[in-house]
Amino acid sequence: MRNPSPPSVANGSPLGGEEAVDAYAISAEFYDVLQAERDDARVRRLYGGDVAGARVGVLDVGAGTGRVTLMSPAGSRVPVHAVEPTRSMRAPLMTRLASLPADRRRRVTVHPHRLDEADPRAVADVAVCHNTIACLHPVSRRALWPAVARALVPGGVLLVQLPPARPPRHETTYEFPAQRIGRHEYGGRMVASPQGDRIRTGFDYWVRGEGGVLREHHETFWMWPAGRAEVVGELRGAGFAPLPERADPSVLAVRATWAAGAVSQAG
Ligand SMILES: C[S@@+](CC[C@H](N)C(=O)[O-])C[C@H]1O[C@@H](n2cnc3c(N)ncnc32)[C@H](O)[C@@H]1O
Protein backbone atom coordinates (compact mmCIF):
# COMPACT_ATOMS: atom_id res chain seq x y z
CA MET A 1 0.00 0.00 0.00
CA ARG A 2 1.30 3.46 -0.84
CA ASN A 3 1.13 6.05 1.89
CA PRO A 4 -0.87 8.98 0.53
CA SER A 5 0.75 11.55 2.80
CA PRO A 6 3.24 13.17 2.61
CA PRO A 7 2.97 13.43 -1.16
CA SER A 8 5.03 10.64 -2.63
CA VAL A 9 4.22 11.77 -6.18
CA ALA A 10 5.64 8.44 -7.28
CA ASN A 11 3.74 8.80 -10.50
CA GLY A 12 5.34 11.59 -12.45
CA SER A 13 7.74 12.46 -9.67
CA PRO A 14 9.82 15.46 -10.63
CA LEU A 15 12.63 13.54 -8.98
CA GLY A 16 12.20 10.48 -11.18
CA GLY A 17 14.64 7.67 -10.34
CA GLU A 18 13.74 4.59 -8.30
CA GLU A 19 10.68 6.24 -6.79
CA ALA A 20 9.08 6.58 -10.19
CA VAL A 21 10.21 3.11 -11.25
CA ASP A 22 8.12 1.53 -8.47
CA ALA A 23 4.89 3.38 -9.23
CA TYR A 24 2.03 1.16 -10.43
CA ALA A 25 3.51 -1.90 -8.65
CA ILE A 26 0.03 -2.81 -7.38
CA SER A 27 -2.14 -1.40 -10.15
CA ALA A 28 -0.28 -3.05 -13.04
CA GLU A 29 -1.75 -6.46 -12.15
CA PHE A 30 -5.30 -5.13 -12.31
CA TYR A 31 -4.94 -2.45 -14.98
CA ASP A 32 -5.83 -4.42 -18.06
CA VAL A 33 -8.18 -6.84 -16.28
CA LEU A 34 -10.41 -4.01 -15.13
CA GLN A 35 -9.94 -1.35 -17.80
CA ALA A 36 -8.65 -2.73 -21.10
CA GLU A 37 -11.94 -3.39 -22.85
CA ARG A 38 -13.41 0.06 -22.23
CA ASP A 39 -10.11 1.90 -22.79
CA ASP A 40 -9.25 0.05 -26.01
CA ALA A 41 -12.51 1.22 -27.57
CA ARG A 42 -11.89 4.72 -26.24
CA VAL A 43 -8.38 5.16 -27.67
CA ARG A 44 -9.53 3.85 -31.05
CA ARG A 45 -12.29 6.44 -31.10
CA LEU A 46 -10.04 9.26 -29.84
CA TYR A 47 -6.85 8.64 -31.85
CA GLY A 48 -7.50 5.91 -34.46
CA GLY A 49 -7.93 8.37 -37.34
CA ASP A 50 -4.77 10.31 -36.47
CA VAL A 51 -2.69 7.15 -36.15
CA ALA A 52 -4.00 5.88 -39.49
CA GLY A 53 -2.88 9.16 -41.09
CA ALA A 54 0.67 9.06 -39.65
CA ARG A 55 3.37 9.25 -42.35
CA VAL A 56 6.58 9.37 -40.27
CA GLY A 57 5.93 7.65 -36.95
CA VAL A 58 3.68 7.41 -33.91
CA LEU A 59 4.95 8.35 -30.44
CA ASP A 60 3.05 7.03 -27.40
CA VAL A 61 4.10 9.07 -24.36
CA GLY A 62 3.42 7.15 -21.15
CA ALA A 63 2.54 3.96 -23.00
CA GLY A 64 1.58 2.03 -19.87
CA THR A 65 0.49 -1.48 -20.75
CA GLY A 66 0.21 -0.47 -24.40
CA ARG A 67 -3.25 0.92 -25.01
CA VAL A 68 -2.20 3.25 -27.85
CA THR A 69 1.03 1.42 -28.73
CA LEU A 70 -0.75 -1.85 -29.57
CA MET A 71 -3.35 -0.10 -31.69
CA SER A 72 -0.68 1.68 -33.73
CA PRO A 73 1.19 -1.02 -35.73
CA ALA A 74 -2.16 -2.49 -36.75
CA GLY A 75 -3.63 0.89 -37.66
CA SER A 76 -0.66 2.37 -39.54
CA ARG A 77 2.42 1.43 -41.58
CA VAL A 78 4.93 3.64 -39.78
CA PRO A 79 7.37 2.99 -36.90
CA VAL A 80 5.95 3.28 -33.40
CA HIS A 81 7.82 4.61 -30.34
CA ALA A 82 6.48 3.63 -26.92
CA VAL A 83 7.91 5.59 -24.00
CA GLU A 84 7.31 3.93 -20.63
CA PRO A 85 9.61 4.51 -17.63
CA THR A 86 7.81 2.32 -15.07
CA ARG A 87 8.94 -1.29 -14.93
CA SER A 88 5.65 -2.72 -13.65
CA MET A 89 3.70 -1.16 -16.53
CA ARG A 90 6.38 -1.93 -19.10
CA ALA A 91 6.32 -5.66 -18.27
CA PRO A 92 2.76 -6.24 -19.57
CA LEU A 93 3.55 -3.95 -22.51
CA MET A 94 6.50 -6.18 -23.48
CA THR A 95 4.42 -9.33 -23.09
CA ARG A 96 1.73 -7.95 -25.34
CA LEU A 97 4.33 -6.90 -27.93
CA ALA A 98 5.93 -10.35 -27.78
CA SER A 99 2.62 -11.89 -28.80
CA LEU A 100 2.38 -9.75 -31.96
CA PRO A 101 3.37 -11.16 -35.34
CA ALA A 102 7.06 -10.45 -36.03
CA ASP A 103 6.35 -8.00 -38.87
CA ARG A 104 4.27 -5.84 -36.52
CA ARG A 105 6.48 -5.86 -33.48
CA ARG A 106 9.53 -5.09 -35.64
CA ARG A 107 8.09 -1.61 -36.05
CA VAL A 108 7.70 -0.90 -32.30
CA THR A 109 10.58 0.53 -30.25
CA VAL A 110 10.18 0.68 -26.46
CA HIS A 111 12.04 3.43 -24.61
CA PRO A 112 12.32 2.41 -20.91
CA HIS A 113 12.71 5.98 -19.63
CA ARG A 114 10.79 9.20 -19.15
CA LEU A 115 10.41 11.02 -22.45
CA ASP A 116 12.82 13.79 -21.44
CA GLU A 117 15.44 11.13 -20.59
CA ALA A 118 14.90 8.99 -23.71
CA ASP A 119 14.81 12.16 -25.82
CA PRO A 120 14.13 10.62 -29.26
CA ARG A 121 14.60 13.16 -32.07
CA ALA A 122 12.24 13.73 -35.03
CA VAL A 123 10.79 10.22 -34.89
CA ALA A 124 7.08 10.94 -35.29
CA ASP A 125 4.47 13.14 -36.91
CA VAL A 126 1.76 11.98 -34.46
CA ALA A 127 2.31 11.94 -30.70
CA VAL A 128 -0.30 10.76 -28.21
CA CYS A 129 -0.31 11.48 -24.50
CA HIS A 130 -3.32 9.54 -23.21
CA ASN A 131 -4.23 9.43 -19.52
CA THR A 132 -0.74 10.57 -18.61
CA ILE A 133 -0.33 14.26 -17.92
CA ALA A 134 -2.97 14.35 -15.15
CA CYS A 135 -0.56 12.10 -13.23
CA LEU A 136 2.41 14.43 -13.68
CA HIS A 137 3.56 17.01 -11.16
CA PRO A 138 3.47 20.37 -12.96
CA VAL A 139 7.29 20.46 -13.00
CA SER A 140 7.36 17.09 -14.81
CA ARG A 141 4.51 18.12 -17.10
CA ARG A 142 6.31 21.25 -18.20
CA ALA A 143 9.51 19.25 -18.75
CA LEU A 144 7.60 16.98 -21.11
CA TRP A 145 6.64 19.52 -23.79
CA PRO A 146 10.14 20.43 -25.08
CA ALA A 147 10.92 16.71 -25.26
CA VAL A 148 7.74 16.07 -27.28
CA ALA A 149 8.72 18.96 -29.55
CA ARG A 150 12.13 17.39 -30.19
CA ALA A 151 10.52 14.01 -30.91
CA LEU A 152 8.18 15.47 -33.55
CA VAL A 153 8.98 16.48 -37.11
CA PRO A 154 7.93 19.98 -38.27
CA GLY A 155 4.15 20.12 -38.64
CA GLY A 156 3.69 17.11 -36.39
CA VAL A 157 0.61 16.86 -34.21
CA LEU A 158 0.43 16.20 -30.47
CA LEU A 159 -2.79 14.87 -28.96
CA VAL A 160 -3.07 15.34 -25.21
CA GLN A 161 -5.80 14.01 -23.01
CA LEU A 162 -6.35 16.94 -20.68
CA PRO A 163 -6.30 16.58 -16.89
CA PRO A 164 -9.36 17.63 -14.87
CA ALA A 165 -9.49 21.42 -14.91
CA ARG A 166 -9.87 21.55 -11.11
CA PRO A 167 -10.18 19.21 -8.15
CA PRO A 168 -13.66 17.74 -7.58
CA ARG A 169 -15.78 19.52 -4.97
CA HIS A 170 -16.56 16.29 -3.16
CA GLU A 171 -15.17 12.81 -2.98
CA THR A 172 -16.32 10.77 -6.00
CA THR A 173 -16.24 7.00 -6.41
CA TYR A 174 -16.04 4.99 -9.61
CA GLU A 175 -16.63 1.23 -9.46
CA PHE A 176 -14.90 -0.80 -12.16
CA PRO A 177 -17.21 -3.46 -13.60
CA ALA A 178 -16.16 -6.79 -12.03
CA GLN A 179 -14.43 -9.27 -14.33
CA ARG A 180 -14.42 -13.04 -14.02
CA ILE A 181 -11.27 -15.03 -14.74
CA GLY A 182 -11.70 -18.72 -14.08
CA ARG A 183 -13.13 -19.24 -10.60
CA HIS A 184 -12.21 -15.76 -9.46
CA GLU A 185 -13.86 -12.39 -9.73
CA TYR A 186 -11.69 -9.26 -9.98
CA GLY A 187 -13.07 -5.93 -8.86
CA GLY A 188 -11.95 -2.45 -7.98
CA ARG A 189 -12.92 1.11 -7.27
CA MET A 190 -11.30 4.48 -7.62
CA VAL A 191 -12.02 7.18 -5.06
CA ALA A 192 -11.04 10.71 -6.08
CA SER A 193 -10.96 13.39 -3.42
CA PRO A 194 -9.80 17.00 -3.40
CA GLN A 195 -6.69 17.74 -1.40
CA GLY A 196 -5.63 21.35 -1.77
CA ASP A 197 -4.72 21.95 -5.39
CA ARG A 198 -4.28 18.23 -6.07
CA ILE A 199 -6.55 15.20 -6.40
CA ARG A 200 -5.88 12.12 -4.33
CA THR A 201 -6.95 9.00 -6.22
CA GLY A 202 -7.15 5.87 -4.14
CA PHE A 203 -7.48 2.56 -5.97
CA ASP A 204 -8.92 -0.42 -4.07
CA TYR A 205 -8.67 -3.83 -5.71
CA TRP A 206 -9.98 -7.23 -4.62
CA VAL A 207 -10.16 -10.79 -5.82
CA ARG A 208 -13.09 -12.98 -4.75
CA GLY A 209 -13.46 -16.74 -4.84
CA GLU A 210 -16.44 -18.90 -4.01
CA GLY A 211 -15.76 -18.54 -0.28
CA GLY A 212 -15.37 -14.75 -0.29
CA VAL A 213 -12.54 -12.25 -0.58
CA LEU A 214 -9.17 -13.89 -1.30
CA ARG A 215 -7.05 -10.75 -1.27
CA GLU A 216 -7.30 -6.98 -1.24
CA HIS A 217 -4.86 -4.28 -2.32
CA HIS A 218 -4.64 -0.52 -2.31
CA GLU A 219 -2.58 2.03 -4.22
CA THR A 220 -2.75 5.81 -4.13
CA PHE A 221 -1.85 8.20 -6.91
CA TRP A 222 -1.89 11.94 -7.14
CA MET A 223 -3.30 14.01 -9.95
CA TRP A 224 -2.57 17.63 -10.70
CA PRO A 225 -5.45 19.52 -12.36
CA ALA A 226 -4.68 21.94 -15.18
CA GLY A 227 -7.11 23.90 -17.32
CA ARG A 228 -7.03 23.86 -21.11
CA ALA A 229 -5.74 27.45 -21.30
CA GLU A 230 -2.87 26.65 -18.93
CA VAL A 231 -1.82 23.59 -20.94
CA VAL A 232 -2.12 25.51 -24.22
CA GLY A 233 0.06 28.27 -22.73
CA GLU A 234 2.74 25.76 -21.74
CA LEU A 235 2.64 24.16 -25.18
CA ARG A 236 2.88 27.53 -26.96
CA GLY A 237 6.11 28.07 -25.02
CA ALA A 238 7.46 24.84 -26.53
CA GLY A 239 6.57 25.88 -30.09
CA PHE A 240 3.09 24.40 -30.54
CA ALA A 241 -0.08 26.07 -31.80
CA PRO A 242 -3.55 24.82 -30.86
CA LEU A 243 -5.67 23.16 -33.55
CA PRO A 244 -9.48 23.53 -33.67
CA GLU A 245 -11.35 21.81 -30.86
CA ARG A 246 -11.96 18.13 -31.53
CA ALA A 247 -15.21 16.20 -31.36
CA ASP A 248 -14.19 15.10 -27.88
CA PRO A 249 -12.98 18.22 -26.04
CA SER A 250 -11.15 16.13 -23.43
CA VAL A 251 -8.37 15.82 -26.02
CA LEU A 252 -6.32 18.87 -26.94
CA ALA A 253 -4.66 18.84 -30.37
CA VAL A 254 -1.67 21.09 -31.10
CA ARG A 255 0.67 21.34 -34.08
CA ALA A 256 4.42 21.86 -34.14
CA THR A 257 4.88 25.26 -35.72
CA TRP A 258 8.56 25.34 -36.56
CA ALA A 259 9.55 25.01 -40.21
CA ALA A 260 11.43 22.13 -41.80
CA GLY A 261 15.17 22.63 -41.40
CA ALA A 262 14.68 24.91 -38.40
CA VAL A 263 15.68 23.89 -34.91
CA SER A 264 12.54 23.60 -32.78
CA GLN A 265 12.02 26.19 -30.08
CA ALA A 266 12.62 23.34 -27.71
CA GLY A 267 16.19 23.22 -28.89
C1 LIG B 1 -1.96 6.39 -15.90
S1 LIG B 1 -0.71 5.61 -16.85
C2 LIG B 1 -1.50 5.58 -18.45
C3 LIG B 1 -0.90 4.58 -19.39
C4 LIG B 1 -1.52 4.55 -20.78
N1 LIG B 1 -1.28 5.79 -21.51
C5 LIG B 1 -2.99 4.24 -20.68
O1 LIG B 1 -3.80 5.13 -20.91
O2 LIG B 1 -3.33 3.11 -20.36
C6 LIG B 1 0.52 6.91 -17.08
C7 LIG B 1 1.86 6.39 -17.56
O3 LIG B 1 2.75 7.46 -17.83
C8 LIG B 1 4.06 7.05 -17.49
N2 LIG B 1 4.89 8.25 -17.32
C9 LIG B 1 4.98 9.05 -16.23
N3 LIG B 1 5.84 10.06 -16.46
C10 LIG B 1 6.30 9.92 -17.72
C11 LIG B 1 7.23 10.67 -18.53
N4 LIG B 1 7.83 11.77 -18.09
N5 LIG B 1 7.49 10.22 -19.78
C12 LIG B 1 6.86 9.12 -20.26
N6 LIG B 1 5.97 8.38 -19.53
C13 LIG B 1 5.70 8.77 -18.27
C14 LIG B 1 3.86 6.22 -16.24
O4 LIG B 1 4.94 5.33 -16.00
C15 LIG B 1 2.54 5.50 -16.53
O5 LIG B 1 2.72 4.22 -17.06
The ligand as an SDF file (V2000), in Angstrom:
LIG
                    3D

 27 29  0  0  0  0  0  0  0  0999 V2000
   -1.9620    6.3870  -15.8980 C   0  0  0  0  0  0  0  0  0  0  0  0
   -0.7070    5.6100  -16.8520 S   0  0  0  0  0  0  0  0  0  0  0  0
   -1.4990    5.5850  -18.4480 C   0  0  0  0  0  0  0  0  0  0  0  0
   -0.8950    4.5800  -19.3910 C   0  0  0  0  0  0  0  0  0  0  0  0
   -1.5210    4.5480  -20.7800 C   0  0  0  0  0  0  0  0  0  0  0  0
   -1.2830    5.7890  -21.5130 N   0  0  0  0  0  0  0  0  0  0  0  0
   -2.9890    4.2440  -20.6800 C   0  0  0  0  0  0  0  0  0  0  0  0
   -3.7970    5.1260  -20.9140 O   0  0  0  0  0  0  0  0  0  0  0  0
   -3.3330    3.1120  -20.3630 O   0  0  0  0  0  0  0  0  0  0  0  0
    0.5160    6.9140  -17.0820 C   0  0  0  0  0  0  0  0  0  0  0  0
    1.8600    6.3900  -17.5590 C   0  0  0  0  0  0  0  0  0  0  0  0
    2.7490    7.4650  -17.8300 O   0  0  0  0  0  0  0  0  0  0  0  0
    4.0610    7.0530  -17.4880 C   0  0  0  0  0  0  0  0  0  0  0  0
    4.8920    8.2530  -17.3170 N   0  0  0  0  0  0  0  0  0  0  0  0
    4.9830    9.0500  -16.2260 C   0  0  0  0  0  0  0  0  0  0  0  0
    5.8410   10.0640  -16.4560 N   0  0  0  0  0  0  0  0  0  0  0  0
    6.2960    9.9230  -17.7150 C   0  0  0  0  0  0  0  0  0  0  0  0
    7.2330   10.6650  -18.5320 C   0  0  0  0  0  0  0  0  0  0  0  0
    7.8340   11.7740  -18.0880 N   0  0  0  0  0  0  0  0  0  0  0  0
    7.4920   10.2240  -19.7820 N   0  0  0  0  0  0  0  0  0  0  0  0
    6.8560    9.1180  -20.2560 C   0  0  0  0  0  0  0  0  0  0  0  0
    5.9740    8.3770  -19.5260 N   0  0  0  0  0  0  0  0  0  0  0  0
    5.7040    8.7750  -18.2730 C   0  0  0  0  0  0  0  0  0  0  0  0
    3.8620    6.2230  -16.2360 C   0  0  0  0  0  0  0  0  0  0  0  0
    4.9360    5.3330  -15.9970 O   0  0  0  0  0  0  0  0  0  0  0  0
    2.5430    5.5050  -16.5280 C   0  0  0  0  0  0  0  0  0  0  0  0
    2.7200    4.2210  -17.0590 O   0  0  0  0  0  0  0  0  0  0  0  0
  1  2  1  0
  2  3  1  0
  2 10  1  0
  3  4  1  0
  4  5  1  0
  5  6  1  0
  5  7  1  0
  7  8  2  0
  7  9  1  0
 10 11  1  0
 11 12  1  0
 11 26  1  0
 12 13  1  0
 13 14  1  0
 13 24  1  0
 14 15  1  0
 14 23  1  0
 15 16  2  0
 16 17  1  0
 17 18  1  0
 17 23  2  0
 18 19  1  0
 18 20  2  0
 20 21  1  0
 21 22  2  0
 22 23  1  0
 24 25  1  0
 24 26  1  0
 26 27  1  0
M  CHG  2   2   1   9  -1
M  END
$$$$
